[in-house]
Each structure stands twice: as C-alpha cells, then as structure tokens.
C-alpha cells in the first residue's frame, strides 16, 4: 500500500544522482503529504508548502506543485512512494501459487497497523476477479467490508493487527522499532505463520515499502525466519491477486479497529493524518489526557504536537 495509483507526472527531472525534481497534480500531492506526515519537518522557505525527511532524504513540496527529493537515496525514496518516472511494464506470471503480503494503517494517525499475508493459487483467480479483487484500489470501504469476510472464508491467510497502544510501546526514539522496522517484523511474522500451516508457494511477494537492503537489515533481528525467497515489488497490489486479497482483508481489519477505538472514546476517528485528525486528537486530549491518544493514535506523528497546540488556544 505504500505506492499511489494513477499518478500524473507532468515532468520528472534527475538533476544529479542525489536530486530528483517532479511536477505533480494536486491529488497526488495530497497523498504524498499524508504518506510523509509522520516525517514532517519545519522549513522557513515561504515557497515551501510542506517539508519532510525520510531515510536521510529531504522532500520539499513547493507552492508551484514542484517536489524536490534531495539525498543519496532520492530516487529510491521516490520509487517507494510510487513517484519514480514510469518504467516499461514487466510481464507478471499468473500461473503461480503466491503468498502476497500487504499492510494498511501506516499513514493514518489514528488506528493500528494491519498486516495480512494471503496464499492464492491459479484456480482461485476466477472467484477473486468475480468479486472485483483484481481492481481492489477502486473499491470503496463499503465494498471492501462486504467482500473481506468472503475472502477470509475462502483464502488461506494470516492477519496481524498492531494496536496503537502496542505501537507506541515499541516504535519511537530509543525503542525497539522505527516506523519501517516494525512493518518488516509484522510482514515477516504473518508470512512465517502462513507458511507454518503447510502452504507451498512458488513465490512470496511483499508490496514494497522500503528497499530490499533495508528489509534484510531489519530482518536480521527477527527470531522467526523462513528459508523461502522473498521479493519486494512496487505496486504489487495491481500485479498479484494474492497481494490485492491481503490489501482488502487488511483494510477491513484496520477499519474495524478504527470503529472500535471510536466507540471507546465516543468520537469518530478519521483515517489519514490531515487537519481533521489534529482536531479530533485535541478533543481526546481535552477529555482523556495523553492516555487517550496513547490508546488510539500513533504518537510520533506530527499530529500529536498540533493537537497540543490546538488545545492551548
């Protein structure tokens, strides 16, 4: 889920190996800001509308809708965000039994992170396409909530949900994980548990959210490991039905968690990390104090500071 669909790139210019300049449309810019909201930084340039720093790369969004990536891994970060210049499509084999893994909730301030690994065989493709799984990015949340139980019943899978409270215990400065390593741990565990059921995949695909080197670096600290080769692919949800299935089940799990947390605090918790999240977080602080946010939100997001600022006004 770390990449964007239907991206409009008016131009993409590589100024050097360390700098990439893109011109994006308004919708893509909004999604980019949401994706990088947890890494947002201050920038005094009046022409910079948004700034963030991720994996050593500075991202500057200008009021002209130009976006500049600066850093040694500028092109790599843009690629992980689905913003790399379009490359020629590769043929994807559809005659394989595949485990596909995807996550939902990473870019949302409220709610946990849901990670699902699913095992799909070629004989299940017709059933999945009839449900519309092959076009899952176009599905509404209502449609996802309708078909997810059917997928859970028919498709072998393992689903994990890291609650906000647990997330805050393990993710952050001087803690066990950062925002990337925790996803590596979740994907690895979901796939490990699915393999333990006896499924025999020809291929294992994870929708890319970091580089292969980063994934392997963080994987070294995991106890539960498997010998099967794993591949990280960008936009895998649109290529492999197994990844699309995981995306749908994970989205449904995330929405259920968001609903439960909303009922707990008596407020409708929004998905994403926009200004609405700041306002709701401020209300939670006023009613429940910091403990309310610890149980419902990912505290290291910039929304937490903004919520405190709103509370002081």
C-alpha positions in Angstrom: 0.0 0.0 0.0 3.0 2.4 0.0 2.5 3.4 -3.6 0.0 5.6 -5.4 -2.3 4.6 -8.2 -3.0 6.7 -11.3 -0.2 9.2 -10.7 0.1 12.2 -13.1 3.7 13.2 -13.6 4.0 16.2 -15.8 7.7 16.0 -15.7 10.4 14.2 -13.9 13.9 15.5 -14.0 17.0 14.0 -12.4 19.3 16.9 -11.6 22.0 14.6 -10.2 22.3 11.2 -8.6 21.2 12.9 -5.3 18.4 15.2 -6.5 15.1 14.4 -8.2 12.5 17.0 -9.3 8.9 16.1 -10.0 5.9 18.1 -11.0 2.7 16.6 -9.6 -1.0 17.1 -9.7 -3.0 18.3 -6.6 -4.4 14.8 -5.7 -1.0 13.2 -5.8 0.5 15.9 -3.7 -2.2 15.4 -1.0 -1.5 11.7 -0.9 2.3 12.4 -0.7 1.8 14.7 2.3 -0.3 12.0 4.0 2.3 9.4 3.3 5.1 11.5 4.8 3.1 13.2 7.6 4.9 11.3 10.3 8.3 12.6 8.9 7.2 16.2 8.5 9.8 18.8 9.4 9.9 22.6 9.6 11.1 24.7 6.7 11.3 28.5 6.7 11.2 29.0 2.9 7.9 30.8 2.1 7.6 29.0 -1.2 7.8 25.5 0.5 4.3 24.3 1.3 5.4 21.1 3.0 8.7 19.5 4.0 9.7 16.1 5.3 12.8 14.0 5.9 12.7 10.2 5.4 15.6 7.8 5.4 18.1 10.7 5.0 16.2 12.2 2.1 14.7 15.7 2.3 11.4 16.1 0.5 10.3 19.7 -0.3 6.8 20.4 -1.8 6.7 23.9 -3.3 3.6 26.0 -3.8 4.2 25.6 -7.5 3.4 21.9 -7.1 7.0 21.0 -7.8 8.5 18.4 -5.5 12.3 18.1 -4.8 13.9 14.9 -3.4 17.4 15.6 -2.0 19.7 13.0 -0.6 21.7 9.9 -1.5 18.6 7.7 -1.9 16.4 10.4 -3.5 15.3 8.2 -6.5 14.9 5.2 -4.3 12.5 7.0 -1.9 10.5 8.5 -4.8 10.2 5.0 -6.2 9.0 3.5 -2.9 6.3 6.3 -2.8 5.2 5.4 -6.3 6.6 8.6 -7.7 9.5 7.3 -9.8 9.3 8.0 -13.5 7.2 5.4 -15.2 9.1 2.4 -16.4 8.1 -0.2 -19.0 5.7 -2.7 -17.5 7.1 -6.1 -16.8 5.2 -9.3 -17.6 3.8 -10.9 -14.5 3.3 -14.7 -14.4 -0.2 -15.6 -13.3 0.3 -19.4 -13.2 2.0 -19.5 -9.8 0.9 -20.2 -6.3 1.7 -17.0 -4.5 1.9 -15.6 -1.0 1.2 -11.9 -1.1 1.6 -9.6 1.9 0.4 -6.0 2.4 -0.3 -3.6 5.2 -2.8 -0.9 5.9 -2.8 1.9 8.5 0.8 3.0 8.3 -0.1 6.5 7.1 -3.0 7.0 9.4 -2.6 8.8 12.7 -5.5 7.0 14.4 -5.8 3.2 14.4 -3.2 0.5 14.4 -1.4 -1.3 11.6 -3.0 -4.3 9.9 -0.7 -6.7 8.0 -2.1 -9.7 6.1 -0.3 -12.4 4.2 -2.6 -14.5 1.8 -2.0 -17.6 -0.3 -3.6 -17.6 -3.7 -3.5 -20.4 -6.3 -4.3 -20.0 -10.0 -7.6 -22.0 -9.7 -8.9 -19.2 -7.3 -8.4 -16.4 -9.8 -11.8 -16.6 -11.4 -13.5 -16.4 -8.0 -11.4 -13.4 -7.0 -12.0 -11.5 -10.2 -15.7 -12.0 -10.0 -15.5 -10.2 -6.6 -13.5 -7.4 -8.2 -10.3 -8.2 -6.3 -8.3 -7.6 -9.4 -9.3 -3.9 -9.3 -9.1 -3.5 -5.5 -7.8 0.1 -5.5 -11.1 1.2 -7.0 -13.2 -0.5 -4.2 -15.0 1.7 -1.7 -14.7 0.9 2.0 -18.3 -0.3 2.0 -17.4 -2.8 -0.8 -14.3 -3.9 1.0 -16.2 -4.5 4.2 -18.7 -6.6 2.1 -16.2 -8.9 0.3 -13.5 -9.1 3.0 -15.4 -11.8 5.0 -15.8 -13.9 1.8 -12.1 -13.7 1.2 -11.3 -14.6 4.8 -13.5 -17.7 4.5 -12.2 -18.9 1.1 -8.5 -17.8 1.1 -5.7 -19.1 3.3 -4.3 -16.1 5.2 -2.8 -14.8 8.4 -3.8 -11.4 9.7 -2.0 -9.4 12.4 -3.1 -6.1 14.0 -0.7 -4.0 15.9 -2.8 -1.8 18.1 -1.9 1.9 18.7 -1.1 1.3 22.3 1.3 -1.5 21.4 2.7 0.5 18.5 3.5 3.3 20.9 5.3 0.9 23.2 7.6 -0.4 20.6 8.0 2.4 18.0 9.9 5.6 18.6 13.2 7.1 19.8 15.2 4.7 21.9 12.6 1.9 21.4 12.7 -1.5 19.8 11.4 -0.3 16.4 11.1 2.5 14.0 8.2 3.0 11.5 9.9 0.8 8.9 11.4 -2.0 11.1 8.1 -2.6 12.8 6.5 -3.3 9.4 9.3 -5.7 8.5 8.6 -7.6 11.7 4.9 -7.7 11.0 5.2 -8.9 7.4 7.8 -11.5 8.4 5.6 -12.9 11.2 2.4 -13.0 9.0 4.3 -14.9 6.3 6.0 -17.2 8.8 2.7 -18.1 10.4 1.1 -18.8 7.0 4.0 -21.0 5.9 3.6 -22.9 9.1 0.1 -24.0 8.0 1.7 -26.0 5.2 1.0 -23.9 2.1 3.6 -24.3 -0.7 4.1 -21.0 -2.6 6.0 -20.7 -5.8 6.7 -17.1 -4.9 6.4 -14.7 -2.0 5.7 -11.1 -2.7 5.6 -8.1 -0.3 4.2 -4.8 -1.5 7.4 -2.7 -1.3 7.6 -0.1 1.5 11.4 0.0 1.8 14.4 -1.1 -0.1 15.5 -4.8 -0.2 18.7 -3.9 1.7 16.7 -2.2 4.5 14.3 -5.1 4.7 17.1 -7.6 5.1 18.9 -5.3 7.6 15.8 -5.2 9.9 15.0 -8.9 9.3 18.3 -9.9 11.0 16.8 -9.1 14.4 13.7 -11.3 13.9 13.6 -14.7 15.6 11.0 -16.4 13.4 12.6 -16.8 10.0 11.8 -18.8 6.9 14.1 -20.1 4.1 11.8 -19.2 1.1 13.0 -16.4 -1.1 11.0 -13.1 -0.7 10.6 -10.4 -3.3 9.7 -6.7 -2.7 7.7 -5.2 -5.6 6.3 -1.7 -6.0 2.6 -1.6 -6.9 2.3 -5.3 -6.2 -1.4 -4.9 -5.4 -2.1 -4.3 -9.0 0.0 -7.1 -10.2 -0.7 -10.1 -7.9 -4.1 -11.1 -6.7 -2.6 -12.5 -3.6 -1.4 -9.1 -2.6 -4.7 -7.5 -3.5 -6.5 -10.0 -1.3 -4.2 -9.1 1.6 -4.8 -5.4 1.0 -8.6 -5.9 1.2 -8.5 -8.0 4.3 -6.0 -5.7 6.0 -8.1 -2.6 5.1 -11.2 -4.2 6.6 -9.3 -5.1 9.7 -8.0 -1.6 10.0 -11.5 -0.1 9.6 -12.9 -2.4 12.3 -10.1 -1.4 14.6 -10.8 2.3 13.9 -14.5 1.8 14.6 -13.8 0.0 17.9 -11.5 2.8 19.0 -14.1 5.4 18.0 -16.7 3.7 20.2 -14.2 3.6 23.1 -13.6 7.4 23.1 -17.1 8.4 21.8 -15.7 10.2 18.8 -15.4 9.4 15.1 -11.7 8.8 14.5 -10.8 9.7 10.9 -8.4 7.7 8.7 -5.3 9.6 7.4 -3.3 12.3 9.0 -4.9 15.5 8.0 -6.2 18.5 9.9 -9.3 16.7 10.9 -7.1 14.3 12.8 -5.5 17.2 14.7 -8.9 18.5 15.8 -10.1 15.1 17.0 -6.8 14.5 18.8 -7.2 17.8 20.6 -10.7 16.7 21.7 -9.3 13.5 23.0 -6.6 15.3 24.9 -9.2 17.6 26.5 -11.4 14.7 27.6 -9.0 11.9 28.4 -5.5 13.5 28.5 -2.4 11.9 26.9 -3.5 8.4 27.8 -6.4 8.8 25.4 -4.0 9.4 22.5 -1.7 6.6 23.6 -4.6 4.1 23.1 -5.9 5.5 19.8 -3.1 7.2 17.8 0.5 6.8 16.7 2.1 9.4 19.0 5.3 10.1 16.9 3.2 11.7 14.1 3.3 15.5 13.9 -0.5 15.4 14.6 0.3 15.0 18.3 2.2 18.3 18.6 -0.6 20.0 16.5 -3.2 18.7 18.8 -1.5 20.1 21.9 -1.2 23.5 20.1 -4.9 23.5 19.4 -5.6 22.6 23.0 -3.7 25.6 24.2 -5.7 28.1 22.0 
